[in-house]
Amino acid sequence: MWYLYLIECNNGALYAGITTDVAARYAKHASGKGAKYTRANPPRRLIGSKAFADKSGAAKAEYAIRQLRREDKAAFLFLGAD
């Protein structure tokens, strides 16, 4: 399984990413060893994640969520299309 996850950063921004292990990936972001963006803007909390059957589905969802306004991102994660 692949997962799309959404993190709220200390600056208030929302960061989306994909992984096969959400807990391990969040730990990397929190330790400062994750993506360049979260190294500069550390995570405040994990908002949630959504499972996908394969990497392609997760990557397409990541692209789609990044196109949304901030207020629509959490709704996409919990209610959005697969």
Secondary structure, DSSP 8 states (H G I E B T S, - for coil): -EEEEEEEETTS-EEEEEES-HHHHHHHHHTT-S-HHHHHS-EEEEEEEEEESSHHHHHHHHHHHHTS-HHHHHHHHHHS--
